[in-house]
Structure formats: C-alpha cells, structure tokens
Amino acid sequence: MECNDGIKGFILSDYFADRRGKGDFQMKRKFPGTFCRVLLIVVLLNTFYGVSFAKVMAQVQVITVKRGTIARYVSGYGQILSLPDRTVALNSIDSSRILKVNVLPGDSVRKGQVLVELKEGPQVAFDLAKSKIELSRAGREAGMYKRLFHEGVAAGSRMQQAEDALSIAGAQMKLSERQSLTSRESHILRAPLNGRITDVKAVVGQVSNPSVALMTIADLHTVQAVLGVETEDVGILKNGLLVNINVPNVFPKRIFVGKVSWIGKSIDPSTQTIKTGVTVANKRLLLQPGMYTEGKIQVDVHENVLIVPRQAVLPSNGKRMAFIVRNNVAVKQWVETGFSNNREVEIKKGLKDGDMVVVVGNHELEDGMPVKIFKRRLP
C-alpha cells in the first residue's frame, strides 16, 4: 500500500521531486501505508495542537541540605553609650577661674594625668599671707623679750609668753601652707582612671561652677548599646541573651557580640519602644559613645538541625513540599517543617543531609521533570 500523492506532498516533501511541466509529484521511494499514517498523525498534532514530544528541561539553582544552627531574632535600634559605673564626671570644688584645659573630647588619658588647672580661691591665699605676717610679728616680739630678759628689764614670764606666741604662729603657718598646698592640688583636676574623654565643657578664662561637670572621662573597654525594642517583643527578652551589634555607618560589615544586661520598664514616648541595655566588650576601643547602632537579640536557637532557605519550601494542598534533584530530574518531596526565621526553615522530615534542594526555579517544576542546574543567578 502506498501513501496518497496529496499526503505525500504534505508530509515527505523532501522525498519528492517536482517534474517540470507536470502538475503532480511522484515519490522516489515507497513506504508502507502504516508508517505514512503514523507520520501524518504526528505532524497534524504538532501543527494544530502544539503537542511536542521533546522533553522540557527546566533551569534551576540548588543548595546542598546541611545541618546547622537556626535562630530567631528581635531587632532594636539605638546608640552606643559608656557604662555608668565606668564613667566619672570631674567638678571643681569651688568657683575658680579656669587657667588650662589640656585635653579634647576623644583623647585617651592615663590615671593621674593633669586635665584641667584652675586658679586658687582668694581666701586660701589670704589665710596664708596672714599666717606669714603673724609668724614674723611673733618672731620679732620673742626676740625682743628675750633680749630684755637678759638685760634684766623684762620678766621671765613675759619672755615665756612671747615664745609661746611664736610657737602658735609657727604651727598656724604650717597649717596654712598645708591648706594652700591642698587647695592648689584640688584646683588641678587629674584623671581618676585610664580612659577616654567623652565630654568637655571647661573653657579657659571662664569661672567654673561646682555643680556643673567640667569634663567626663570613661573607661570604654566595655560599653553598652542602648536599644529601643518594640513593646510586643519585650516579653520574650531576658538578661544574658546574645546580641549581634552592628554600627552600619562606621563598620557596616563588622559584628560585635554582646549580652542583654538590663530591660527597661517604661515606654519611651518619643519612639514608643522600651529601652534595653546590651553590654559589649570593646577591647580595641572601636565603639565610641554616640554611635548609631542596630542590634539583633537572639531569643531562640535550634542547633544541629537540617536547614534550608525559606524559598525552597512550597505550599501544596495544605501541606509543604520541596523539589530535590536526582540524576538531573526533579523529585517532589513532602516535608515537615519546624523552627523558622525570616530567612531559613528547619526540616524535620522529608529531606536528608546532602540532598540537593531547588531554591530557584522550583515554582515551575513538576515531579519527574528534567532539569539543568545553573550555578550563577538565573535571569
């Protein structure tokens, strides 16, 4: 049986030759009728219904399922401050004129270093001058009565009184000198500890106010980050929780680790948050008071569990599933999830360590579909 000439021209035109001058085609080879009919069906299906018998190969990206640690965080924003018990404010003992200011904000200082020099008050200088005058007068009188006594003019009792007055004047002079020295030393403000100057209000030439700190010095080897935390998150906080501290404007890629040290009780009316203190080690003194900071408080953690990115898990008929790749074929796996955060999810059942799970391109996959794995990001 042979194919009809009209079908031959439609299906196997490469096997026909056009005879010039004739209005029909003639096959160069003859095929069994069954083959022609099957070939005709295939061509018609492809032409009119778009049916393709070539397998579609999907492009995907995968990650290897591994065990690790997954944590949940509460975020807060605030600033770096010095610790109150490591901060000292320096005040003058009286109203004195400021003669010298030897440091600037940010300077590192050593214990005992002179920071500010002030002029002594007039009363101390007056008392010292008065004591000198009294001592001189008592000395002259004692000398005079001693000479008169030896000349037989003055009584011995009068000479003794003059000598007693000299002794008293001498003692008063020593006291005035000690007071002057103490006053002079008290008008020289020294660093009480090793630290850094965090604030300076002293201005040369101005008169100090004993109630206003001339400067503040702090030991910054340990600091605190004071974070504003949303009120709904405060209930799960407790002292000792680990906190990842970042200073994005200065150290955008560096993480400092601290611990929650105190939790406020009242709401800050300006931010509607509750202040939370985080103690942070600062051995290299990179963190400075006033720096803006972001903190992530680790409120819960699961260790040594299977973890995949959230985008690897898809909802399906009220369940959850993921696609893994085996021998370049997508395999649908029903999974049971556990703990999760905004980036990752714990897998309790359905996947195992070492599986290659699809993270990009999984929405278009079907079970058994051939896939091609791309390492670079897909368009």
Buried (B, 14 or more C-beta within 10 A) or exposed (E): EEBEEEBBBBBBEEBBEEEEEEEEBEBEEEBEEEEBEEBBEEBEEEEEEEEEEEEEEBEBBBBEBEEEEBBBBBBBBBBBBBBEEBBBBBEBBBEBBBEEBEBEEEBBBEEEBEBBBBBBBEEBBEBBEEBBEBBEEBBEBBEEBBEBBEEEEBEEEBBBBBBEBBEEBBEBBEEBEEBBEEBBEBBEBBBEBBBBBBBBBBEEEEEBBEEEBBBBBBBBBBBBBBBBBEEEBBEEBEEEBBBBBBBEEBBEEEEBEBBBBEBBEEBEEEEEBBBBBBBBEBEEEBBBBEBEBBBBBBBEEBEEBBBBEEBBBBEEEEEBBBBBBEEEEBBBBEBEBBBBBEEBBBBEEBBEEEBBBBBBBBEEBEEEBEBEBBEEEEE
